[in-house]
Amino acid sequence: KSASSTDLERMEAAYRSGELDLFQLSQQLQDWAREQLSQEDLTAAESWVHKEFSQTDCRFAVRSSATIEDGKASSFAGQFESQLNVKI
């Protein structure tokens, strides 16, 4: 398992055991995601989005999605954070 996978599993276990409440888990996941994304080169994805959507007045809904939000039986994407009307 990767370190990031282990981190997520640790956070999920802490939430399920009651060690973290939903707000605390959300904060930890946001911090983790910022750290992970800061290490990735998203230049190609950003360029594609700007190329495809910059000529229109497109707005997006950006939602969190974690294993404890989405499962086989239900989907609660955006439980931790949702931002509506995001313009590029």
Secondary structure, 3 states (H helix, E strand, C coil): CCHHHHHHHHHHHHHHHCCCCHHHHHHHHHHHHHHHHHCCCCHHHHHHHHHHHCCCCCEEEEECCCCCCECCCCECCCCCCEEEEEEC
